[in-house]
Structure formats: structure tokens, C-alpha cells
Amino acid sequence: MQTGSEFESGWVDLTDDEYDRVRQAAETYRESIVVRLCGEVGLRPPEIARVTSGDVETRTTRNGTHRFLTVRSDAESGREAYVPTPVYSAVRRYVNERALDPDECLVDVTPRRIQMIVGEVTDRAGEMFGDDRLRSVSSRDLCRYYARRLVHREQVDARVVQAVGPWESLDTLRRHLDPVDVDTVLDEFERSSVPGPGAADPTVEVCRAVVSAAFGVLVVGPDGLVEYANDGFADLTDADGDVAGRNVGSLYSGDAPGVPADTDEPTAVALRRPDGSAADAVRVATPRGGPGGTESGYVAAFLPREAASDVGRAERGQSVSARVTTAVEVLDATTAVVDDASTRTEVASGVCDRLAAAEAYEFAWVGSVTGDRGVVSTAWEGIDEPTAESLATRASESVDGDSGRPATERGVRVFDSEDGSGLPPFETDDGPVGGVALVPIVYGDTTHGLLALGASDDATFGEAERAVLASLGWQTAQAMTDVERRNLLLADSVTELEFRVESDRSFFVAASEHLGGTFELQGLVPGESGTLLYFVTMRETTPEAVFDFAAGVDSVENARLIRDYGDTSLVEFVVAGEEPATTLTDLGGHVAAFVAEDGAQRITAEFTTETDVRAVFDGFQSPFPESSLFSKQEVDLTEKQQSVLRAAYLAGYFEWPRGSTAEELADSIGVSSPTLHNHLRKAQQKVLTAFFDDE
């Protein structure tokens, strides 16, 4: 409900949930980018209209990598806006898919058109969620949301927000923030170091410092009684109540470690859970200084067993943190790999080169998962070819025989892991190789292959490192997809592949078999959270029967009737699971058509002429082993070029005077002006060549 103050001021104060709803209403990449630049970077429409990918600058601190965007005003001077990593990743995907040069505008339209784009998205959000309040949201409300979220919810210093935001002064920013009342004043002074209630009690200060720590913390008094335990300790031990007041010895399974005389070394301990079982951990403790220099108990921090293992390895000279740092650096560098690579194999080689060049890993290997040959080596660095082939053979053993997909695709597994959850030891003709992690290269529901990393002989891979490596696998798969899509976007000609699929893994195949209907693709649009929106015409079945069937299929999130023509119906399906179209899209293709009937689907997709057809076929057969390649042919006029040429003709672009300008045409299609001209000129050249060559 709109409050009185909102109505009077004309502002709409968005909650986080409401902002998410606005984001969900964006139907195109461009709409999504516009909304996020307003709501998460704090840009205004005139600023968005000037932004190029070359305006982004990377800066690195000891805690990670950050991006800033140079925002230019009319006077060519401006500020540096902070770009959160998720927004930067979205911008990079947008730039790669449209093959924008560094000096090309991200959103090549006028500021007024950007305001209209926001209005179209918020109108759609209001309709989707039945909330008329969302219809009133404008670009300035999104900037206001940006300020209020950072200051009030993220507790960012208002001076910092003003510096990176579009406000000329703190006074201008203050108009968007809540007024300061007495409770706010008291909260701030109690959080500060200004002397106040409890300031003389060191326990209070310690508790405030550690209350939100991600690890377990105990504050123990001189009498051995627990004075404070944070939530991290409760999570570590599954404690169902406050342990304050209990003797610290009762929290251990077995003998409790002694009181530290000084900051002690990491010590392996076993904490007692409520059910009597032990929670393995490592403890680091330090004494608290009491009045007059007397001891006043101690503070102990506890990390889970995984951390204890890392400490043990560190004592043996293993640099686990160095490996994690290397993985993070390569994860961040995969965007640069995409810029330098022109094929999926070059992406694999680039990732292997960067990993093997670091001291933390001894070798890196990438293999492709095939439908019938298991795993084949694609690229490697730091090992010879026989070892690479041995890795491919061992990796093939982890591929599920029925589905053709790696059993490790949902998580990192390790050869000869210490915890027994990994794979048998990996050996070559020269003997065993220890510490080898097998990482799935998966994007969406499509498996591109596997990445193997070798550390030292007795090294193991901790939980934190596995998490980073899993992200690296996903990022590598995304890089492979981005390269294929970029090449397809700029292609002068394409390879058209037609597949036949007989698998009830596909909703449309199963529906055609069970309902006896025919399903024909009319359009395919990316949705939220990896979903795809299928616009499909159906015949020889009813919408009611299809909706009932879809209700029992987990991968179909939603289905709605758009129009009933009598003999046929146009239906929108939101599909999140495995579908042939999803797989081909994730492999870098453009799905041009499909027809599903009688329990089989024939689907056509376009790829660049440089695409490794065998790799595409293997990647497609991984989730759909019952598929076959029906035909392959080269097409001179790509579907995008044909659609742009047709749109230009229908819009009167070739008439004199023109019925539409290039900017208007590009805006209606949803591409930048340079991209429009690129497609249009290539299409015109091919049509004219075909015409004059026939004479």
C-alpha cells in the first residue's frame, strides 16, 4: 500500500522483495540491465545512455576484486560508481552476446527511451503480481531504492553512498533516507566506542565483536563458566539452547584443553553434541586481560573439522590457502579467457594454462563428455599425453552409463580423498598421482566436460576449495557457451544441425506420446533463474489435457493459454529442467524450430561453421542418449540476418522517405544500432550476391 508520505512526495519506497519482482518482470537482457544499473549501481537514465563496457575498471584488494564504472556527465567529468559482482557478470554476458566493442554504448537509446523501458517493466510487474503500486515505480524510485538499501539495510556509510551515487551532496542524499529519531541515536552510540552502559565490562565488548562471526566463539570466565556463546558455536555443536552458565568442560567430548597462558596453537578438539556424539573441531584460544593485569578467563574460537584438516596440512607444508587463492584468481580471469578465445577448445586451453602456470597446482586437464565414448581429452597442461589419456579413462568411470552424464556433475570429487567420499586412487604408468580433483563443467543442465586439477602427492581438497572449484567449473562452461554465442552472432554463415530425439526426459516428447498431440515451437525466450519460456502451438489435444499432464512434471514451472484458435492453441510454458532446446542453447546454438509428435521430436539449431559438430553431438547425447543427428547443412543467411532484413522491410526502412529510422528499428528488435547495421548489411550483401550470381 502506498503511504501518505509516498503519495505526497511522489516517491515509491521499494522493499527488497518488490525490487526482485520488478527484476523478474524484465523480459529481455536489455530490460534487465537497465533495471539493475538503476537499482544496484545507482545510475540515472542520462548516465545509462552513455555507459560503455570500456568504462569499467577493475581494482584488487587483499580481500578480492572490485569493479568501478566511470560515469560521465554532460561536462565529461563525473564519478566512479561501484558495480557489484553479479551486475558486472550480467553486463559481461550482455556485452559478449551482442559482441559490443569497448566504445559502444551498452544501451544505445535516448534517456527518454530508457525511462520508458523502466516504465514498461514496472507496468508488467504490476500486472504479473497484481500490485498496482509497482506500476508507479520509475527510474528515480530505483535509484532511491539503491540509496536506502545501502544505508539502512547494508549499513554503508552515507558519505560513501553519496560519493558513488548520483547525489551532489549529503543533504541531497538525506532526502531519500529515514529521519533520525531518538532510538536511532541510542543504537548508534551503543554501537560506538563512546563510553556508555556496559563500557567497563570487557565481556560486553567481546560479545559485540563476535556475535556475527561465522565460526564458533566461547567467552569463558576465570571460574571456568561460559559467559557467552555465539550462534556459530550453536551451529557447530547443534546446541538447542544457550550454553551460558555451564562449565566449559561439559561442552567437550573427552578431556577439555587447558586454560591458555598465551595465544595458543591450533588444537584439535571434540565438542559434545546434545545427543552425545562428537563434533570434531580445531580450537584457538587467547586469555582476556582483567583489571590490574590479572587474568579474567579466555576467549576461544572453534572451526569445524575441515579447518582442522587444513591446519594439519599447513603444518606439513601444504598451502591450501594458496590453492584457493589461485582458483579464485582463475575464476575471475575466465572473462579474459573468453575475450581471447574463439572456440570452446581455446577456452579449455586458456583455463588449463592459467591453472598450471600457478605454483599451487601441478597440472590441469579438461575432457569432454561424449555420449558413447565416455570422456575424451580436450586440453591439458603440466602432464604428458599418456597421463592425459589415463585421466580420460579414469574420468570415464565416473560417467553414468544410463544417462551418459558424469556422476560428479553436481559437486567436486577427489581421487583418493581422505574422507572416503571420492574416487579410487588415480595412477599412471609412473605410479600414483595424489590430490586430483575432478570438477564438473556444467552450465544450466548441459554438461560441457570435466576439469581435473592435480596438487601435491598427499594433498587433499578442503570444503572451501571445492566450493571455489565448483564455481570455476560453472564459469568455464559459461565461457564456452558465451564464445559459441558470440561467434554465432557475428557469423556470415551457419551450420544447421537437425536432431531427432526419442526420450521421455523431454516434456514435449513425453506429452506428444501420452496425449497424442503435436507441439510446434513458435518462439523461445530466456526467463529467470535459468528457465526458458517456450511459445508453442498445439493441435490434436486440448489445453486442459496438457495443463493436467504438465502439473505432474517437475520441470514445468508454469503453463498458460495465450490464445485458443479452435483447432490449435498457443501456449506459454516455463520450463526449468532438461529439454533438447535448453541443451542446444547452453551448447552455444540458436534453436530455430522443433516439432514434437508421436513420442519423437525433430529440432533444428544453428551453430557457427567453425563449431566442432562432434563436440555438440556428444554434449547433446549426454542428457539425451536416445538422440541422433538427422541432418547437417550450411546456411548462408542466418535466422538473425533474415529476421532483421524482414523487420526492416516491413517497417519501411528501405522506403523513401524512410518509414523507420535505424535507431527505432534497433530499439523495436532489442539490439544496438551497430548490431542492427552488421546484420542488415551482411543480409543485403548475400541477397544481392544471390540475385546477380543467377544472371
ChimeraX attribute file (.defattr): number of C-alpha atoms within 10 A of each C-alpha:
attribute: neighborCount
match mode: 1-to-1
recipient: residues
	/A:1	8
	/A:2	14
	/A:3	10
	/A:4	9
	/A:5	11
	/A:6	12
	/A:7	10
	/A:8	8
	/A:9	8
	/A:10	13
	/A:11	20
	/A:12	22
	/A:13	19
	/A:14	20
	/A:15	12
	/A:16	12
	/A:17	9
	/A:18	16
	/A:19	21
	/A:20	12
	/A:21	19
	/A:22	27
	/A:23	21
	/A:24	18
	/A:25	22
	/A:26	23
	/A:27	16
	/A:28	13
	/A:29	17
	/A:30	19
	/A:31	19
	/A:32	22
	/A:33	21
	/A:34	25
	/A:35	26
	/A:36	23
	/A:37	24
	/A:38	24
	/A:39	23
	/A:40	20
	/A:41	24
	/A:42	27
	/A:43	26
	/A:44	21
	/A:45	22
	/A:46	17
	/A:47	19
	/A:48	24
	/A:49	20
	/A:50	21
	/A:51	23
	/A:52	21
	/A:53	19
	/A:54	15
	/A:55	16
	/A:56	18
	/A:57	14
	/A:58	10
	/A:59	9
	/A:60	9
	/A:61	7
	/A:62	5
	/A:63	6
	/A:64	11
	/A:65	13
	/A:66	15
	/A:67	18
	/A:68	19
	/A:69	21
	/A:70	20
	/A:71	22
	/A:72	17
	/A:73	12
	/A:74	9
	/A:75	6
	/A:76	7
	/A:77	9
	/A:78	14
	/A:79	15
	/A:80	18
	/A:81	20
	/A:82	21
	/A:83	22
	/A:84	13
	/A:85	12
	/A:86	11
	/A:87	17
	/A:88	21
	/A:89	13
	/A:90	15
	/A:91	21
	/A:92	16
	/A:93	18
	/A:94	19
	/A:95	20
	/A:96	22
	/A:97	20
	/A:98	19
	/A:99	18
	/A:100	20
	/A:101	14
	/A:102	14
	/A:103	12
	/A:104	18
	/A:105	21
	/A:106	25
	/A:107	24
	/A:108	21
	/A:109	20
	/A:110	15
	/A:111	17
	/A:112	11
	/A:113	15
	/A:114	23
	/A:115	17
	/A:116	15
	/A:117	20
	/A:118	25
	/A:119	18
	/A:120	16
	/A:121	27
	/A:122	29
	/A:123	20
	/A:124	21
	/A:125	26
	/A:126	19
	/A:127	14
	/A:128	13
	/A:129	13
	/A:130	11
	/A:131	16
	/A:132	15
	/A:133	16
	/A:134	24
	/A:135	19
	/A:136	16
	/A:137	24
	/A:138	22
	/A:139	24
	/A:140	19
	/A:141	19
	/A:142	28
	/A:143	24
	/A:144	22
	/A:145	24
	/A:146	24
	/A:147	28
	/A:148	24
	/A:149	19
	/A:150	16
	/A:151	17
	/A:152	13
	/A:153	10
	/A:154	10
	/A:155	10
	/A:156	14
	/A:157	11
	/A:158	17
	/A:159	13
	/A:160	12
	/A:161	21
	/A:162	18
	/A:163	16
	/A:164	21
	/A:165	23
	/A:166	22
	/A:167	15
	/A:168	10
	/A:169	12
	/A:170	14
	/A:171	10
	/A:172	12
	/A:173	19
	/A:174	15
	/A:175	10
	/A:176	17
	/A:177	16
	/A:178	10
	/A:179	8
	/A:180	8
	/A:181	8
	/A:182	7
	/A:183	8
	/A:184	11
	/A:185	11
	/A:186	11
	/A:187	10
	/A:188	11
	/A:189	12
	/A:190	15
	/A:191	12
	/A:192	10
	/A:193	10
	/A:194	10
	/A:195	10
	/A:196	11
	/A:197	9
	/A:198	11
	/A:199	13
	/A:200	10
	/A:201	10
	/A:202	15
	/A:203	19
	/A:204	14
	/A:205	14
	/A:206	16
	/A:207	17
	/A:208	12
	/A:209	10
	/A:210	20
	/A:211	16
	/A:212	13
	/A:213	13
	/A:214	14
	/A:215	18
	/A:216	24
	/A:217	27
	/A:218	24
	/A:219	25
	/A:220	26
	/A:221	21
	/A:222	16
	/A:223	10
	/A:224	16
	/A:225	18
	/A:226	23
	/A:227	21
	/A:228	22
	/A:229	21
	/A:230	22
	/A:231	19
	/A:232	21
	/A:233	22
	/A:234	18
	/A:235	13
	/A:236	20
	/A:237	23
	/A:238	15
	/A:239	16
	/A:240	10
	/A:241	8
	/A:242	13
	/A:243	20
	/A:244	16
	/A:245	13
	/A:246	15
	/A:247	15
	/A:248	20
	/A:249	17
	/A:250	14
	/A:251	20
	/A:252	18
	/A:253	17
	/A:254	13
	/A:255	11
	/A:256	14
	/A:257	14
	/A:258	8
	/A:259	17
	/A:260	17
	/A:261	12
	/A:262	11
	/A:263	13
	/A:264	14
	/A:265	12
	/A:266	17
	/A:267	15
	/A:268	21
	/A:269	23
	/A:270	21
	/A:271	24
	/A:272	21
	/A:273	18
	/A:274	13
	/A:275	9
	/A:276	10
	/A:277	12
	/A:278	17
	/A:279	17
	/A:280	22
	/A:281	23
	/A:282	21
	/A:283	22
	/A:284	17
	/A:285	24
	/A:286	17
	/A:287	21
	/A:288	23
	/A:289	13
	/A:290	13
	/A:291	9
	/A:292	6
	/A:293	8
	/A:294	10
	/A:295	14
	/A:296	17
	/A:297	21
	/A:298	22
	/A:299	24
	/A:300	19
	/A:301	20
	/A:302	26
	/A:303	22
	/A:304	20
	/A:305	17
	/A:306	16
	/A:307	19
	/A:308	20
	/A:309	18
	/A:310	20
	/A:311	19
	/A:312	15
	/A:313	16
	/A:314	13
	/A:315	10
	/A:316	11
	/A:317	10
	/A:318	19
	/A:319	19
	/A:320	21
	/A:321	15
	/A:322	15
	/A:323	21
	/A:324	20
	/A:325	16
	/A:326	21
	/A:327	25
	/A:328	18
	/A:329	16
	/A:330	23
	/A:331	21
	/A:332	15
	/A:333	16
	/A:334	22
	/A:335	19
	/A:336	13
	/A:337	22
	/A:338	24
	/A:339	13
	/A:340	13
	/A:341	17
	/A:342	18
	/A:343	20
	/A:344	25
	/A:345	18
	/A:346	18
	/A:347	25
	/A:348	26
	/A:349	21
	/A:350	23
	/A:351	26
	/A:352	23
	/A:353	18
	/A:354	19
	/A:355	26
	/A:356	20
	/A:357	16
	/A:358	15
	/A:359	13
	/A:360	21
	/A:361	21
	/A:362	19
	/A:363	23
	/A:364	27
	/A:365	28
	/A:366	30
	/A:367	27
	/A:368	25
	/A:369	31
	/A:370	26
	/A:371	24
	/A:372	12
	/A:373	12
	/A:374	24
	/A:375	28
	/A:376	20
	/A:377	20
	/A:378	21
	/A:379	22
	/A:380	25
	/A:381	21
	/A:382	18
	/A:383	14
	/A:384	10
	/A:385	13
	/A:386	11
	/A:387	18
	/A:388	24
	/A:389	17
	/A:390	16
	/A:391	23
	/A:392	23
	/A:393	16
	/A:394	19
	/A:395	26
	/A:396	24
	/A:397	14
	/A:398	19
	/A:399	21
	/A:400	14
	/A:401	15
	/A:402	10
	/A:403	15
	/A:404	25
	/A:405	27
	/A:406	24
	/A:407	18
	/A:408	19
	/A:409	22
	/A:410	12
	/A:411	15
	/A:412	24
	/A:413	23
	/A:414	27
	/A:415	24
	/A:416	22
	/A:417	21
	/A:418	14
	/A:419	8
	/A:420	10
	/A:421	11
	/A:422	17
	/A:423	18
	/A:424	12
	/A:425	15
	/A:426	18
	/A:427	15
	/A:428	13
	/A:429	8
	/A:430	7
	/A:431	8
	/A:432	12
	/A:433	18
	/A:434	20
	/A:435	24
	/A:436	30
	/A:437	24
	/A:438	29
	/A:439	27
	/A:440	31
	/A:441	30
	/A:442	23
	/A:443	21
	/A:444	19
	/A:445	16
	/A:446	24
	/A:447	27
	/A:448	32
	/A:449	29
	/A:450	28
	/A:451	28
	/A:452	25
	/A:453	21
	/A:454	25
	/A:455	23
	/A:456	16
	/A:457	12
	/A:458	15
	/A:459	21
	/A:460	25
	/A:461	24
	/A:462	16
	/A:463	13
	/A:464	13
	/A:465	21
	/A:466	20
	/A:467	15
	/A:468	19
	/A:469	28
	/A:470	24
	/A:471	20
	/A:472	26
	/A:473	26
	/A:474	21
	/A:475	21
	/A:476	30
	/A:477	27
	/A:478	24
	/A:479	27
	/A:480	28
	/A:481	24
	/A:482	27
	/A:483	26
	/A:484	27
	/A:485	24
	/A:486	21
	/A:487	24
	/A:488	25
	/A:489	23
	/A:490	20
	/A:491	21
	/A:492	18
	/A:493	20
	/A:494	24
	/A:495	22
	/A:496	21
	/A:497	22
	/A:498	21
	/A:499	19
	/A:500	20
	/A:501	24
	/A:502	20
	/A:503	20
	/A:504	18
	/A:505	16
	/A:506	22
	/A:507	22
	/A:508	27
	/A:509	26
	/A:510	22
	/A:511	24
	/A:512	24
	/A:513	18
	/A:514	14
	/A:515	17
	/A:516	15
	/A:517	20
	/A:518	24
	/A:519	26
	/A:520	21
	/A:521	19
	/A:522	16
	/A:523	14
	/A:524	19
	/A:525	12
	/A:526	16
	/A:527	19
	/A:528	14
	/A:529	9
	/A:530	13
	/A:531	19
	/A:532	21
	/A:533	19
	/A:534	21
	/A:535	22
	/A:536	21
	/A:537	21
	/A:538	23
	/A:539	18
	/A:540	13
	/A:541	18
	/A:542	16
	/A:543	18
	/A:544	11
	/A:545	11
	/A:546	19
	/A:547	18
	/A:548	10
	/A:549	16
	/A:550	19
	/A:551	13
	/A:552	9
	/A:553	14
	/A:554	12
	/A:555	18
	/A:556	20
	/A:557	14
	/A:558	15
	/A:559	19
	/A:560	14
	/A:561	14
	/A:562	13
	/A:563	12
	/A:564	14
	/A:565	10
	/A:566	8
	/A:567	10
	/A:568	17
	/A:569	19
	/A:570	20
	/A:571	21
	/A:572	19
	/A:573	20
	/A:574	20
	/A:575	22
	/A:576	21
	/A:577	21
	/A:578	18
	/A:579	23
	/A:580	30
	/A:581	24
	/A:582	24
	/A:583	25
	/A:584	23
	/A:585	22
	/A:586	26
	/A:587	29
	/A:588	26
	/A:589	26
	/A:590	25
	/A:591	24
	/A:592	20
	/A:593	17
	/A:594	21
	/A:595	21
	/A:596	26
	/A:597	20
	/A:598	16
	/A:599	21
	/A:600	22
	/A:601	25
	/A:602	21
	/A:603	23
	/A:604	23
	/A:605	21
	/A:606	27
	/A:607	30
	/A:608	26
	/A:609	18
	/A:610	14
	/A:611	20
	/A:612	13
	/A:613	16
	/A:614	10
	/A:615	19
	/A:616	20
	/A:617	19
	/A:618	24
	/A:619	26
	/A:620	28
	/A:621	24
	/A:622	28
	/A:623	24
	/A:624	25
	/A:625	21
	/A:626	14
	/A:627	21
	/A:628	16
	/A:629	16
	/A:630	13
	/A:631	11
	/A:632	15
	/A:633	12
	/A:634	15
	/A:635	16
	/A:636	16
	/A:637	20
	/A:638	27
	/A:639	16
	/A:640	19
	/A:641	25
	/A:642	17
	/A:643	16
	/A:644	21
	/A:645	22
	/A:646	13
	/A:647	17
	/A:648	22
	/A:649	14
	/A:650	13
	/A:651	16
	/A:652	15
	/A:653	18
	/A:654	14
	/A:655	12
	/A:656	7
	/A:657	9
	/A:658	11
	/A:659	15
	/A:660	17
	/A:661	15
	/A:662	16
	/A:663	17
	/A:664	15
	/A:665	21
	/A:666	22
	/A:667	17
	/A:668	10
	/A:669	14
	/A:670	16
	/A:671	18
	/A:672	23
	/A:673	19
	/A:674	19
	/A:675	16
	/A:676	22
	/A:677	14
	/A:678	15
	/A:679	22
	/A:680	20
	/A:681	13
	/A:682	21
	/A:683	23
	/A:684	15
	/A:685	12
	/A:686	15
	/A:687	16
	/A:688	12
	/A:689	11
	/A:690	11
	/A:691	10
	/A:692	8
	/A:693	8
	/A:694	7
	/A:695	5
